[in-house]
Amino acid sequence: MVVRQEENIAKRIEGTQRFVPFTPSATSYGLEWNALRAVRYLKSSTSGEFSMPPASRHGLVLTIQPAERLDVQYAGLTVKRPPVAGSINVIPAGSSVQWSRQGSMDALFIHLEPSLVARVAMESFDFDSSRTVLPPLYGLNVPELRSAMLAVDAELRVGGVGGSLLAESFANVLAVHLIRHMTGRNRELAAADGVLPRHKLQTVIEYIIENLIGSPTLEQMAAVVHLSPYHFARQFKAATGLAPHQYVIARRIERAQRLLLTDSELGLAEVAFRSGFANQSHFCLHFKRVVGLTPRQFRGSTGIR
């Protein structure tokens, strides 16, 4: 059993080295770390051009010592300079990476499950539960995130009993710091994003109204104004005070109110459908939260029976 496990670990490392042709100094393979995986490359000196296929996990890369030269492309991002020591790159899941490097490199690679990041975003930051989109980022200087990654590095190199529990804890901490940087906790980034221009705001509002029943997604709304989902969500909230999914719900509630006021024969299930809600229960839950009355109470308060 032990021999087979060691063979599996060796195969995983060998498979990784087809795309990152450096021998790792430490790896989490074989440590039963599920929420995250980590690989440390120490003073690797192989130079050349490399290509990595899309990965199923989000990637965080902490540069301990940068290479002399580094050109990298991923997720629409192109950078022709090495990151500074202590900076962090974020590679969204599903991104292929092309890079060219010269000189030795010392770096820590951490891979996070997208489902974990999405859960933290939903439970702690009230994100839309349908999806959490990470943007491609390069050369971040986020001390809290760096400290958490260095803690992973320390556990990776000298850890012992209880490492899998620590790894799960580290994964949650990394997700929190990453999302904090993406959202309103980082004012400089928010200011750089700006506010969605008035003409683009009007365009996307018209699209939302026309497609309430069709349940417009964040990606579809962003595409209407030619922005990435990440930047669209930030600019839209800066312009309206609501996240896109919150704005959609508000417009659905408005449509439901009109239907309740103008057609006393219309059943609640039909009102829910015409307003774009998935079902009557979902509709009633959001209506009571926004209006403060159930749909029946609202209809009764207007004198309509």
ZIFEN-V344612 format. One record per backbone hydrogen bond with DSSP energy under -1.0 kcal/mol. NH is the residue of the N-H (numbers start at 1). CO is the residue of the C=O. E is the energy in kcal/mol with one decimal. If there is no record, write none. Layout:
# ZIFEN-V344612
nh = [NH/NH]
co = [CO/CO]
e = [E/E]
This chain:
# ZIFEN-V344612
nh = [5/6/7/8/9/10/11/12/13/14/15/16/17/19/20/22/25/26/28/31/37/39/40/41/44/48/50/52/58/59/60/61/62/63/64/65/68/69/71/72/73/74/77/79/86/87/88/89/90/91/94/95/97/98/99/100/101/102/105/106/107/108/109/110/111/112/113/117/118/119/120/121/122/123/124/125/127/137/140/146/147/148/149/150/151/152/153/154/155/156/157/158/159/163/166/167/168/169/170/171/172/173/174/175/176/177/178/179/180/181/182/183/186/190/191/192/193/194/196/201/202/203/204/205/206/207/208/209/210/211/215/221/222/223/224/226/227/232/233/234/235/236/237/238/239/240/241/247/248/249/250/251/252/253/254/255/256/257/258/259/260/261/262/263/266/271/272/273/274/275/276/277/283/284/285/286/287/288/289/290/291/292/298/299/300/301/303/304]
co = [1/2/3/4/5/6/7/8/9/10/11/12/13/16/16/20/40/40/38/28/111/109/26/107/105/101/99/97/112/91/110/89/108/87/106/106/102/102/100/79/98/77/74/72/63/84/140/61/137/59/55/92/52/73/50/71/48/69/44/65/41/62/39/60/37/58/35/113/114/115/116/117/118/119/120/121/121/90/88/142/143/144/145/146/147/148/149/150/151/152/153/154/155/160/162/163/164/165/166/167/168/169/170/171/172/173/174/175/176/177/178/179/183/186/187/188/189/190/235/197/198/199/200/201/202/203/204/205/206/207/212/217/218/219/220/223/222/228/229/230/231/232/233/234/235/236/237/243/244/245/246/247/248/249/250/251/252/253/254/255/256/257/258/259/263/267/268/269/270/271/273/272/279/280/281/282/283/284/285/286/287/288/294/295/296/297/300/299]
e = [-2.3/-2.4/-2.1/-2.3/-2.3/-2.4/-2.2/-2.2/-2.5/-2.5/-2.6/-2.3/-2.1/-1.6/-2.5/-2.5/-2.7/-1.3/-2.3/-2.5/-1.8/-2.6/-2.9/-3.0/-2.0/-2.5/-3.5/-3.3/-2.2/-3.1/-3.1/-2.4/-2.7/-2.3/-2.5/-2.3/-1.1/-2.0/-2.6/-2.7/-2.5/-2.1/-2.4/-2.6/-3.6/-2.0/-1.5/-2.2/-2.5/-3.1/-3.0/-1.4/-2.4/-2.3/-2.6/-2.8/-2.8/-2.4/-2.3/-2.3/-2.1/-2.4/-3.2/-2.9/-3.0/-2.5/-1.4/-1.8/-2.7/-2.1/-2.4/-2.4/-2.2/-3.0/-2.4/-1.0/-2.0/-1.7/-3.1/-2.6/-2.6/-1.9/-2.0/-2.4/-1.7/-1.6/-2.2/-2.3/-2.2/-2.6/-1.8/-2.4/-1.9/-1.2/-1.9/-2.5/-1.8/-2.0/-3.0/-2.4/-1.7/-2.2/-3.0/-2.2/-2.4/-2.4/-2.4/-2.5/-2.6/-1.8/-1.5/-2.1/-1.8/-1.8/-2.5/-1.9/-1.6/-1.4/-1.6/-2.7/-2.5/-1.7/-2.4/-2.3/-2.2/-1.8/-2.4/-2.5/-2.1/-1.1/-1.1/-2.4/-2.4/-2.0/-1.4/-1.1/-2.2/-2.9/-2.3/-1.7/-2.6/-3.0/-2.0/-2.0/-1.5/-2.3/-2.7/-2.3/-2.3/-1.8/-2.1/-2.2/-2.0/-2.3/-1.9/-2.1/-2.3/-2.4/-1.9/-2.2/-2.6/-1.9/-1.9/-1.7/-1.0/-2.3/-2.5/-2.0/-2.8/-1.3/-1.2/-2.5/-2.2/-2.8/-2.2/-2.0/-2.6/-2.4/-1.7/-2.3/-3.1/-1.3/-2.8/-2.4/-2.6/-2.3/-1.3/-1.4]
